[in-house]
């Protein structure tokens, strides 16, 4: 049987966790992510997809200000940076590899 339910995106899951911790009131959290309170609610409920730049803001917020979710913040940041590189078609795997040429 095929599972037709979609997995909750990492950014949405982390946003919900952050809201549930009450570490920030909704207005402050919206301000930190540079969105309106209505947009924040739409992201948290899944009614609107969170743009990559807002996901990056969320990742940095977690890394810098929420020790309990810092590790997840790093994971989200890596995912977002990879998605941005893919979207811009500038990812060059050769540029990130070390050279293994032998010198004689």
N, C-alpha and C positions, 0 to 999 in steps of 0.2 A: 504494500500500500504506500502511495506517495504522500508525503507530508506537504500539504498545501498552505500551511501557516507560515508566515514570514517571520524570520528571526528579528527581534528588536535590535536596531542598530546600536552599536557601542555608545555613541554620543548620546542617544536618547536614554539608554539605560543609566549612564553615568549622570546625566542631568537629573533624572528622577531620583537617583540615590542622593545627589547633592541637595535636592529640594527636601527629601525626607529627613536628612540630617539636621535641618533647620540651622545650618552654619551661616546662612545668609537669608535675610528676608527677601521675598520675591522682587521687590523694587531694586534692592542692592544687587541681587544676582542679575537681573535684567540689565542694570547699568554696567556691571562688570563685563557682560557679554555684548554690550553696545546694541541692545535691542529693546523694543518696548515690552511691557508686561504682557500684552496680548500675544506678541510673537513668541515670548518665552513659553506661555501656556500652550500655544499651537505646536511648538517643538516638543514639549514634554508629553503631550497627548498623542503625538504622531500625526496630527492633522496637517502639519506642514513639515517638509523636509528641512533639516538644519543645513545651511550652506557650509561649505568646507572652511571658510574663513571664521565663522562663528564656532565651528567645532574646534578649530585651532585655539581660539580664545578660551574655550572651555578647558581644553587640555592644559594650557598654560596656567589657568586659574587653579586647576587641581594640583598641578606640580608645585606651584609657588605658595598656595595658601591652604591646602587641605591635605595634611599629612596622611590621613587615613586612605585617601584615594590617589596619592602621588604616583604609585606604581601604575595604576590604571590610566592616569594622566599621560605618562610616558608612552604607554601602549597606544593610546588614542592619538597622541602627537605623531608617532611613527606612521600610523595608518593614514592620517590626514596628509602628511607630507608625501607619502607614496601616491595617494590619490591625486594630489595636486600635480606631482611630477608626471603621472600618467595622463592627466587631463591636458597638460601643456605639451605633451609629446617631447619633452626634453630629457627624459631619463636615458642616460647612457651607461649601460652596465660596464662597458670597458673602462670608463673614466674612474670607476670606483674600485677596480681590481688592481692589486699590486702587480708589478711587472716581475715575471719569473724567468727572465732571460739569463743565461749563463754567460759569464765573462771568462775568457780563456787567458 
